[in-house]
């Protein structure tokens, strides 16, 4: 739903950053500036059954009396650019795992006061002390899920169980791929026996060769266009975020979601407080509120990813809490990897190679 960096977005980062900068001049005692992914919290909209989601921001404001200045971004890199090279002031941000690690290493986020976060005891044990924040000092999980792939059973004859289906020559012209260098390269690296958590420039070259092998078979590189392509029976197979695949399957009975046997990326989006936050107390209240079981469940149901809060799972619709796409089995999670911060030289090289590949 929101975790992507398309090549064409890179050029827009400075423009969007400038616009956001003008809207966030600082926090007062009775307000906080929150910077989150787009379309990433329950907003009061209507559900499929005719009932309505809560507007979780409005609920927080009503309960606390704190006004929320809420703005959104599209990529971790956009978030990083604003925090590292501008005078913008945010009180709560939602970086992904590898970006949390980068922000910690550069001193751009501050340690949390755990005494003010009474709901964090309910966080899933498997998400505590993660590799990107080993002592749970700087971040609190907000949402998590894994990548997988979805195929149309009317177009794909055999039941695929591997990423290798994305290189199936019999499906030429009907295969989609991430328009996102980190996710696309991670799949290619797995196919090459490379660990996508940490990699070298030589590893990038090997994965690039694998992606070049795939390119003639592709229909296109996509991000959220995948919903139309798959739900309207326009393509045969696509990799995407498993929670979103769960949504696609509800909208098209021909679609089947798969957790590839090789394992996949387990991603976590977390809540952090920037080092220059002006309303630190209000930020802690917001993070604690978002970690409350009923609120976390509401947001998780809306975005169809998994909640990190143990008590929230039982509050979700049965289909969602019982879906292996939303909550993969523990045995599968042991095969998954989490993205780590990669040095700037290697990451830039990977971006450059992806741009060349697509052009």
Beta strands, then each sheet from edge to edge (+ up, - down):
strand 1: 31-37
strand 2: 67-73
strand 3: 92-93
strand 4: 140-152
strand 5: 175-178
strand 6: 218-222
strand 7: 237-241
strand 8: 255-258
strand 9: 266-271
sheet 1: 2+ 1+ 3+
sheet 2: 7+ 4- 8+
sheet 3: 7+ 4- 9+
sheet 4: 5+ 6+
end
